[in-house]
Amino acid sequence: MIGVLVLAVIAGGALIAAQGPIYTRMAGMLGGPVQASMLAFAVGALALLALLAGLGGPFPRRAEMAAVPLWVWAGGLIGVYVVLVSILAVPRLGVASYMVCVILGQLAASYAYDRAGAFGMAAREFSVANLVGLAMVGAGAVLVVWR
């Protein structure tokens, strides 16, 4: 099962790398990054509604949604931010530079989140080797961005 999850995550990473160029093309055709983001999220929402209907799952009720902590709703806003930044950054940085910066940000933040036990997750320790790995990713990002 772990192997399948690892392959699914790798495929997800490949798809994330494709998003920037796709959204950039969409923005050029639709009049801007906000229009492209709106269409992308609308398509995603329709796909999720179809999946929910296909799985026979109930749509969340108002009371359930109201019980969700306010900070959890930021997840949707984070998605909007990431899409807009990709549209603006990918044409200027290139896909590889954009992605290595995304990965560096994800990794650095994930260490902080793990250490703090952020967002209701269990706190995790990390080692000097982990920090060396993070520094190596940072150095790699510098090499990729500043060729």
Residue pairs with C-beta under 8 A, 6 or more apart in sequence:
16 99
16 102
17 95
17 99
19 83
19 86
20 86
20 87
20 89
20 90
20 95
20 98
20 99
21 90
21 95
23 33
23 36
23 37
23 40
23 83
23 86
23 87
23 90
24 86
24 87
24 90
24 91
26 36
26 39
26 40
27 33
27 35
27 36
27 87
30 36
30 39
33 83
33 84
33 87
33 88
34 84
36 83
36 87
37 80
37 83
37 84
37 87
40 83
41 79
41 80
41 83
52 59
71 119
86 98
89 98
89 101
90 98
93 101
93 145
96 144
97 144
97 145
100 137
100 140
100 141
100 144
100 145
101 141
101 145
103 137
103 141
104 137
104 138
104 141
107 134
107 137
108 134
108 138
111 126
111 130
111 131
111 134
112 118
113 119
113 121
114 121
114 123
114 124
114 126
115 123
115 124
115 125
115 126
116 123
117 123
117 124
